[in-house]
Amino acid sequence: MVIYLDTSSLVKLYVEEEDSSKVADLVRSSKVIATSLIAYAEARSAFARRYRE
């Protein structure tokens, strides 16, 4: 199976949020995982925001 992760789903792999376990299960069962090129910058921004809170 191929899955596409948007930034909010990608962040759930690293930050415990609602549905984090569902995303992790999907990633474990997938052969290919895709995301957008901008997801790296968006995820870093999300992590920085969480750090400041």
mmCIF file of the N, C-alpha and C atoms, coordinates in Angstrom:
data_MODEL
# 
_entry.id   MODEL 
# 
loop_
_atom_site.group_PDB 
_atom_site.id 
_atom_site.type_symbol 
_atom_site.label_atom_id 
_atom_site.label_alt_id 
_atom_site.label_comp_id 
_atom_site.label_asym_id 
_atom_site.label_entity_id 
_atom_site.label_seq_id 
_atom_site.pdbx_PDB_ins_code 
_atom_site.Cartn_x 
_atom_site.Cartn_y 
_atom_site.Cartn_z 
_atom_site.occupancy 
_atom_site.B_iso_or_equiv 
_atom_site.pdbx_formal_charge 
_atom_site.auth_seq_id 
_atom_site.auth_comp_id 
_atom_site.auth_asym_id 
_atom_site.auth_atom_id 
_atom_site.pdbx_PDB_model_num 
ATOM 1   N N  . MET A 1 1  ? 0.835  -1.165 0.000  1.00 0.00 ? 1  MET A N  1 
ATOM 2   C CA . MET A 1 1  ? 0.000  0.000  0.000  1.00 0.00 ? 1  MET A CA 1 
ATOM 3   C C  . MET A 1 1  ? 0.892  1.246  0.000  1.00 0.00 ? 1  MET A C  1 
ATOM 4   N N  . VAL A 1 2  ? 0.467  2.267  -0.708 1.00 0.00 ? 2  VAL A N  1 
ATOM 5   C CA . VAL A 1 2  ? 1.135  3.561  -0.738 1.00 0.00 ? 2  VAL A CA 1 
ATOM 6   C C  . VAL A 1 2  ? 0.270  4.550  0.040  1.00 0.00 ? 2  VAL A C  1 
ATOM 7   N N  . ILE A 1 3  ? 0.886  5.298  0.950  1.00 0.00 ? 3  ILE A N  1 
ATOM 8   C CA . ILE A 1 3  ? 0.131  6.331  1.661  1.00 0.00 ? 3  ILE A CA 1 
ATOM 9   C C  . ILE A 1 3  ? 0.816  7.677  1.473  1.00 0.00 ? 3  ILE A C  1 
ATOM 10  N N  . TYR A 1 4  ? 0.016  8.717  1.508  1.00 0.00 ? 4  TYR A N  1 
ATOM 11  C CA . TYR A 1 4  ? 0.505  10.088 1.444  1.00 0.00 ? 4  TYR A CA 1 
ATOM 12  C C  . TYR A 1 4  ? 0.233  10.728 2.800  1.00 0.00 ? 4  TYR A C  1 
ATOM 13  N N  . LEU A 1 5  ? 1.262  11.299 3.395  1.00 0.00 ? 5  LEU A N  1 
ATOM 14  C CA . LEU A 1 5  ? 1.101  11.972 4.683  1.00 0.00 ? 5  LEU A CA 1 
ATOM 15  C C  . LEU A 1 5  ? 1.165  13.477 4.489  1.00 0.00 ? 5  LEU A C  1 
ATOM 16  N N  . ASP A 1 6  ? 0.106  14.169 4.906  1.00 0.00 ? 6  ASP A N  1 
ATOM 17  C CA . ASP A 1 6  ? 0.203  15.624 4.943  1.00 0.00 ? 6  ASP A CA 1 
ATOM 18  C C  . ASP A 1 6  ? 0.989  15.982 6.203  1.00 0.00 ? 6  ASP A C  1 
ATOM 19  N N  . THR A 1 7  ? 1.296  17.242 6.368  1.00 0.00 ? 7  THR A N  1 
ATOM 20  C CA . THR A 1 7  ? 2.155  17.645 7.477  1.00 0.00 ? 7  THR A CA 1 
ATOM 21  C C  . THR A 1 7  ? 1.565  17.295 8.836  1.00 0.00 ? 7  THR A C  1 
ATOM 22  N N  . SER A 1 8  ? 0.272  17.460 9.003  1.00 0.00 ? 8  SER A N  1 
ATOM 23  C CA . SER A 1 8  ? -0.325 17.161 10.312 1.00 0.00 ? 8  SER A CA 1 
ATOM 24  C C  . SER A 1 8  ? -0.193 15.678 10.650 1.00 0.00 ? 8  SER A C  1 
ATOM 25  N N  . SER A 1 9  ? -0.321 14.822 9.660  1.00 0.00 ? 9  SER A N  1 
ATOM 26  C CA . SER A 1 9  ? -0.143 13.382 9.895  1.00 0.00 ? 9  SER A CA 1 
ATOM 27  C C  . SER A 1 9  ? 1.318  13.050 10.150 1.00 0.00 ? 9  SER A C  1 
ATOM 28  N N  . LEU A 1 10 ? 2.205  13.706 9.436  1.00 0.00 ? 10 LEU A N  1 
ATOM 29  C CA . LEU A 1 10 ? 3.637  13.486 9.626  1.00 0.00 ? 10 LEU A CA 1 
ATOM 30  C C  . LEU A 1 10 ? 4.061  13.853 11.048 1.00 0.00 ? 10 LEU A C  1 
ATOM 31  N N  . VAL A 1 11 ? 3.556  14.964 11.547 1.00 0.00 ? 11 VAL A N  1 
ATOM 32  C CA . VAL A 1 11 ? 3.889  15.412 12.903 1.00 0.00 ? 11 VAL A CA 1 
ATOM 33  C C  . VAL A 1 11 ? 3.387  14.410 13.940 1.00 0.00 ? 11 VAL A C  1 
ATOM 34  N N  . LYS A 1 12 ? 2.268  13.769 13.684 1.00 0.00 ? 12 LYS A N  1 
ATOM 35  C CA . LYS A 1 12 ? 1.711  12.780 14.619 1.00 0.00 ? 12 LYS A CA 1 
ATOM 36  C C  . LYS A 1 12 ? 2.658  11.600 14.843 1.00 0.00 ? 12 LYS A C  1 
ATOM 37  N N  . LEU A 1 13 ? 3.593  11.388 13.939 1.00 0.00 ? 13 LEU A N  1 
ATOM 38  C CA . LEU A 1 13 ? 4.573  10.320 14.131 1.00 0.00 ? 13 LEU A CA 1 
ATOM 39  C C  . LEU A 1 13 ? 5.585  10.674 15.218 1.00 0.00 ? 13 LEU A C  1 
ATOM 40  N N  . TYR A 1 14 ? 5.731  11.961 15.512 1.00 0.00 ? 14 TYR A N  1 
ATOM 41  C CA . TYR A 1 14 ? 6.750  12.422 16.455 1.00 0.00 ? 14 TYR A CA 1 
ATOM 42  C C  . TYR A 1 14 ? 6.181  13.078 17.707 1.00 0.00 ? 14 TYR A C  1 
ATOM 43  N N  . VAL A 1 15 ? 4.922  13.524 17.633 1.00 0.00 ? 15 VAL A N  1 
ATOM 44  C CA . VAL A 1 15 ? 4.268  14.186 18.762 1.00 0.00 ? 15 VAL A CA 1 
ATOM 45  C C  . VAL A 1 15 ? 2.992  13.416 19.068 1.00 0.00 ? 15 VAL A C  1 
ATOM 46  N N  . GLU A 1 16 ? 2.833  13.022 20.318 1.00 0.00 ? 16 GLU A N  1 
ATOM 47  C CA . GLU A 1 16 ? 1.637  12.270 20.701 1.00 0.00 ? 16 GLU A CA 1 
ATOM 48  C C  . GLU A 1 16 ? 0.421  13.179 20.649 1.00 0.00 ? 16 GLU A C  1 
ATOM 49  N N  . GLU A 1 17 ? -0.453 12.882 19.708 1.00 0.00 ? 17 GLU A N  1 
ATOM 50  C CA . GLU A 1 17 ? -1.692 13.625 19.508 1.00 0.00 ? 17 GLU A CA 1 
ATOM 51  C C  . GLU A 1 17 ? -2.804 12.621 19.260 1.00 0.00 ? 17 GLU A C  1 
ATOM 52  N N  . GLU A 1 18 ? -4.023 13.139 19.147 1.00 0.00 ? 18 GLU A N  1 
ATOM 53  C CA . GLU A 1 18 ? -5.144 12.273 18.805 1.00 0.00 ? 18 GLU A CA 1 
ATOM 54  C C  . GLU A 1 18 ? -4.853 11.604 17.461 1.00 0.00 ? 18 GLU A C  1 
ATOM 55  N N  . ASP A 1 19 ? -5.078 10.317 17.383 1.00 0.00 ? 19 ASP A N  1 
ATOM 56  C CA . ASP A 1 19 ? -4.876 9.495  16.180 1.00 0.00 ? 19 ASP A CA 1 
ATOM 57  C C  . ASP A 1 19 ? -3.414 9.223  15.837 1.00 0.00 ? 19 ASP A C  1 
ATOM 58  N N  . SER A 1 20 ? -2.475 9.562  16.715 1.00 0.00 ? 20 SER A N  1 
ATOM 59  C CA . SER A 1 20 ? -1.067 9.263  16.453 1.00 0.00 ? 20 SER A CA 1 
ATOM 60  C C  . SER A 1 20 ? -0.841 7.772  16.243 1.00 0.00 ? 20 SER A C  1 
ATOM 61  N N  . SER A 1 21 ? -1.500 6.951  17.048 1.00 0.00 ? 21 SER A N  1 
ATOM 62  C CA . SER A 1 21 ? -1.309 5.501  16.917 1.00 0.00 ? 21 SER A CA 1 
ATOM 63  C C  . SER A 1 21 ? -1.865 4.985  15.595 1.00 0.00 ? 21 SER A C  1 
ATOM 64  N N  . LYS A 1 22 ? -2.948 5.577  15.108 1.00 0.00 ? 22 LYS A N  1 
ATOM 65  C CA . LYS A 1 22 ? -3.504 5.163  13.816 1.00 0.00 ? 22 LYS A CA 1 
ATOM 66  C C  . LYS A 1 22 ? -2.541 5.482  12.678 1.00 0.00 ? 22 LYS A C  1 
ATOM 67  N N  . VAL A 1 23 ? -1.935 6.662  12.738 1.00 0.00 ? 23 VAL A N  1 
ATOM 68  C CA . VAL A 1 23 ? -0.964 7.047  11.708 1.00 0.00 ? 23 VAL A CA 1 
ATOM 69  C C  . VAL A 1 23 ? 0.242  6.112  11.762 1.00 0.00 ? 23 VAL A C  1 
ATOM 70  N N  . ALA A 1 24 ? 0.728  5.825  12.953 1.00 0.00 ? 24 ALA A N  1 
ATOM 71  C CA . ALA A 1 24 ? 1.876  4.927  13.102 1.00 0.00 ? 24 ALA A CA 1 
ATOM 72  C C  . ALA A 1 24 ? 1.561  3.539  12.555 1.00 0.00 ? 24 ALA A C  1 
ATOM 73  N N  . ASP A 1 25 ? 0.369  3.042  12.807 1.00 0.00 ? 25 ASP A N  1 
ATOM 74  C CA . ASP A 1 25 ? -0.035 1.734  12.276 1.00 0.00 ? 25 ASP A CA 1 
ATOM 75  C C  . ASP A 1 25 ? -0.065 1.744  10.753 1.00 0.00 ? 25 ASP A C  1 
ATOM 76  N N  . LEU A 1 26 ? -0.592 2.809  10.168 1.00 0.00 ? 26 LEU A N  1 
ATOM 77  C CA . LEU A 1 26 ? -0.622 2.923  8.704  1.00 0.00 ? 26 LEU A CA 1 
ATOM 78  C C  . LEU A 1 26 ? 0.785  2.935  8.117  1.00 0.00 ? 26 LEU A C  1 
ATOM 79  N N  . VAL A 1 27 ? 1.676  3.681  8.747  1.00 0.00 ? 27 VAL A N  1 
ATOM 80  C CA . VAL A 1 27 ? 3.057  3.766  8.267  1.00 0.00 ? 27 VAL A CA 1 
ATOM 81  C C  . VAL A 1 27 ? 3.732  2.402  8.339  1.00 0.00 ? 27 VAL A C  1 
ATOM 82  N N  . ARG A 1 28 ? 3.521  1.689  9.442  1.00 0.00 ? 28 ARG A N  1 
ATOM 83  C CA . ARG A 1 28 ? 4.128  0.359  9.587  1.00 0.00 ? 28 ARG A CA 1 
ATOM 84  C C  . ARG A 1 28 ? 3.633  -0.624 8.532  1.00 0.00 ? 28 ARG A C  1 
ATOM 85  N N  . SER A 1 29 ? 2.392  -0.476 8.099  1.00 0.00 ? 29 SER A N  1 
ATOM 86  C CA . SER A 1 29 ? 1.824  -1.432 7.147  1.00 0.00 ? 29 SER A CA 1 
ATOM 87  C C  . SER A 1 29 ? 2.021  -1.018 5.688  1.00 0.00 ? 29 SER A C  1 
ATOM 88  N N  . SER A 1 30 ? 2.639  0.122  5.457  1.00 0.00 ? 30 SER A N  1 
ATOM 89  C CA . SER A 1 30 ? 2.797  0.634  4.094  1.00 0.00 ? 30 SER A CA 1 
ATOM 90  C C  . SER A 1 30 ? 4.162  0.298  3.520  1.00 0.00 ? 30 SER A C  1 
ATOM 91  N N  . LYS A 1 31 ? 4.170  0.069  2.228  1.00 0.00 ? 31 LYS A N  1 
ATOM 92  C CA . LYS A 1 31 ? 5.430  -0.176 1.518  1.00 0.00 ? 31 LYS A CA 1 
ATOM 93  C C  . LYS A 1 31 ? 6.073  1.137  1.089  1.00 0.00 ? 31 LYS A C  1 
ATOM 94  N N  . VAL A 1 32 ? 5.248  2.122  0.719  1.00 0.00 ? 32 VAL A N  1 
ATOM 95  C CA . VAL A 1 32 ? 5.743  3.414  0.241  1.00 0.00 ? 32 VAL A CA 1 
ATOM 96  C C  . VAL A 1 32 ? 5.005  4.520  0.982  1.00 0.00 ? 32 VAL A C  1 
ATOM 97  N N  . ILE A 1 33 ? 5.769  5.513  1.444  1.00 0.00 ? 33 ILE A N  1 
ATOM 98  C CA . ILE A 1 33 ? 5.190  6.663  2.126  1.00 0.00 ? 33 ILE A CA 1 
ATOM 99  C C  . ILE A 1 33 ? 5.628  7.910  1.367  1.00 0.00 ? 33 ILE A C  1 
ATOM 100 N N  . ALA A 1 34 ? 4.671  8.756  1.030  1.00 0.00 ? 34 ALA A N  1 
ATOM 101 C CA . ALA A 1 34 ? 4.965  9.976  0.280  1.00 0.00 ? 34 ALA A CA 1 
ATOM 102 C C  . ALA A 1 34 ? 4.479  11.189 1.056  1.00 0.00 ? 34 ALA A C  1 
ATOM 103 N N  . THR A 1 35 ? 5.097  12.321 0.768  1.00 0.00 ? 35 THR A N  1 
ATOM 104 C CA . THR A 1 35 ? 4.663  13.598 1.324  1.00 0.00 ? 35 THR A CA 1 
ATOM 105 C C  . THR A 1 35 ? 5.098  14.694 0.366  1.00 0.00 ? 35 THR A C  1 
ATOM 106 N N  . SER A 1 36 ? 4.711  15.915 0.643  1.00 0.00 ? 36 SER A N  1 
ATOM 107 C CA . SER A 1 36 ? 5.081  17.020 -0.244 1.00 0.00 ? 36 SER A CA 1 
ATOM 108 C C  . SER A 1 36 ? 6.474  17.540 0.102  1.00 0.00 ? 36 SER A C  1 
ATOM 109 N N  . LEU A 1 37 ? 7.066  18.265 -0.822 1.00 0.00 ? 37 LEU A N  1 
ATOM 110 C CA . LEU A 1 37 ? 8.385  18.847 -0.581 1.00 0.00 ? 37 LEU A CA 1 
ATOM 111 C C  . LEU A 1 37 ? 8.357  19.882 0.537  1.00 0.00 ? 37 LEU A C  1 
ATOM 112 N N  . ILE A 1 38 ? 7.258  20.568 0.682  1.00 0.00 ? 38 ILE A N  1 
ATOM 113 C CA . ILE A 1 38 ? 7.162  21.621 1.695  1.00 0.00 ? 38 ILE A CA 1 
ATOM 114 C C  . ILE A 1 38 ? 6.882  21.061 3.093  1.00 0.00 ? 38 ILE A C  1 
ATOM 115 N N  . ALA A 1 39 ? 6.572  19.788 3.203  1.00 0.00 ? 39 ALA A N  1 
ATOM 116 C CA . ALA A 1 39 ? 6.230  19.186 4.499  1.00 0.00 ? 39 ALA A CA 1 
ATOM 117 C C  . ALA A 1 39 ? 7.370  19.311 5.505  1.00 0.00 ? 39 ALA A C  1 
ATOM 118 N N  . TYR A 1 40 ? 8.622  19.243 5.041  1.00 0.00 ? 40 TYR A N  1 
ATOM 119 C CA . TYR A 1 40 ? 9.769  19.368 5.944  1.00 0.00 ? 40 TYR A CA 1 
ATOM 120 C C  . TYR A 1 40 ? 9.729  20.720 6.660  1.00 0.00 ? 40 TYR A C  1 
ATOM 121 N N  . ALA A 1 41 ? 9.563  21.791 5.901  1.00 0.00 ? 41 ALA A N  1 
ATOM 122 C CA . ALA A 1 41 ? 9.521  23.134 6.492  1.00 0.00 ? 41 ALA A CA 1 
ATOM 123 C C  . ALA A 1 41 ? 8.299  23.299 7.388  1.00 0.00 ? 41 ALA A C  1 
ATOM 124 N N  . GLU A 1 42 ? 7.169  22.800 6.950  1.00 0.00 ? 42 GLU A N  1 
ATOM 125 C CA . GLU A 1 42 ? 5.950  22.907 7.759  1.00 0.00 ? 42 GLU A CA 1 
ATOM 126 C C  . GLU A 1 42 ? 6.083  22.126 9.063  1.00 0.00 ? 42 GLU A C  1 
ATOM 127 N N  . ALA A 1 43 ? 6.673  20.942 9.000  1.00 0.00 ? 43 ALA A N  1 
ATOM 128 C CA . ALA A 1 43 ? 6.844  20.122 10.206 1.00 0.00 ? 43 ALA A CA 1 
ATOM 129 C C  . ALA A 1 43 ? 7.805  20.794 11.183 1.00 0.00 ? 43 ALA A C  1 
ATOM 130 N N  . ARG A 1 44 ? 8.886  21.356 10.672 1.00 0.00 ? 44 ARG A N  1 
ATOM 131 C CA . ARG A 1 44 ? 9.830  22.062 11.555 1.00 0.00 ? 44 ARG A CA 1 
ATOM 132 C C  . ARG A 1 44 ? 9.142  23.231 12.252 1.00 0.00 ? 44 ARG A C  1 
ATOM 133 N N  . SER A 1 45 ? 8.300  23.920 11.526 1.00 0.00 ? 45 SER A N  1 
ATOM 134 C CA . SER A 1 45 ? 7.543  25.026 12.109 1.00 0.00 ? 45 SER A CA 1 
ATOM 135 C C  . SER A 1 45 ? 6.604  24.523 13.208 1.00 0.00 ? 45 SER A C  1 
ATOM 136 N N  . ALA A 1 46 ? 5.948  23.408 12.958 1.00 0.00 ? 46 ALA A N  1 
ATOM 137 C CA . ALA A 1 46 ? 5.041  22.823 13.955 1.00 0.00 ? 46 ALA A CA 1 
ATOM 138 C C  . ALA A 1 46 ? 5.806  22.389 15.200 1.00 0.00 ? 46 ALA A C  1 
ATOM 139 N N  . PHE A 1 47 ? 6.981  21.783 15.009 1.00 0.00 ? 47 PHE A N  1 
ATOM 140 C CA . PHE A 1 47 ? 7.786  21.362 16.159 1.00 0.00 ? 47 PHE A CA 1 
ATOM 141 C C  . PHE A 1 47 ? 8.250  22.580 16.965 1.00 0.00 ? 47 PHE A C  1 
ATOM 142 N N  . ALA A 1 48 ? 8.662  23.637 16.283 1.00 0.00 ? 48 ALA A N  1 
ATOM 143 C CA . ALA A 1 48 ? 9.108  24.850 16.972 1.00 0.00 ? 48 ALA A CA 1 
ATOM 144 C C  . ALA A 1 48 ? 7.959  25.476 17.755 1.00 0.00 ? 48 ALA A C  1 
ATOM 145 N N  . ARG A 1 49 ? 6.781  25.491 17.170 1.00 0.00 ? 49 ARG A N  1 
ATOM 146 C CA . ARG A 1 49 ? 5.610  26.042 17.852 1.00 0.00 ? 49 ARG A CA 1 
ATOM 147 C C  . ARG A 1 49 ? 5.298  25.229 19.107 1.00 0.00 ? 49 ARG A C  1 
ATOM 148 N N  . ARG A 1 50 ? 5.346  23.896 18.993 1.00 0.00 ? 50 ARG A N  1 
ATOM 149 C CA . ARG A 1 50 ? 5.086  23.035 20.162 1.00 0.00 ? 50 ARG A CA 1 
ATOM 150 C C  . ARG A 1 50 ? 6.133  23.271 21.245 1.00 0.00 ? 50 ARG A C  1 
ATOM 151 N N  . TYR A 1 51 ? 7.385  23.474 20.840 1.00 0.00 ? 51 TYR A N  1 
ATOM 152 C CA . TYR A 1 51 ? 8.465  23.703 21.792 1.00 0.00 ? 51 TYR A CA 1 
ATOM 153 C C  . TYR A 1 51 ? 8.236  24.995 22.579 1.00 0.00 ? 51 TYR A C  1 
ATOM 154 N N  . ARG A 1 52 ? 7.743  26.026 21.883 1.00 0.00 ? 52 ARG A N  1 
ATOM 155 C CA . ARG A 1 52 ? 7.509  27.320 22.533 1.00 0.00 ? 52 ARG A CA 1 
ATOM 156 C C  . ARG A 1 52 ? 6.327  27.281 23.494 1.00 0.00 ? 52 ARG A C  1 
ATOM 157 N N  . GLU A 1 53 ? 5.387  26.372 23.283 1.00 0.00 ? 53 GLU A N  1 
ATOM 158 C CA . GLU A 1 53 ? 4.178  26.321 24.122 1.00 0.00 ? 53 GLU A CA 1 
ATOM 159 C C  . GLU A 1 53 ? 4.432  25.749 25.481 1.00 0.00 ? 53 GLU A C  1 
# 
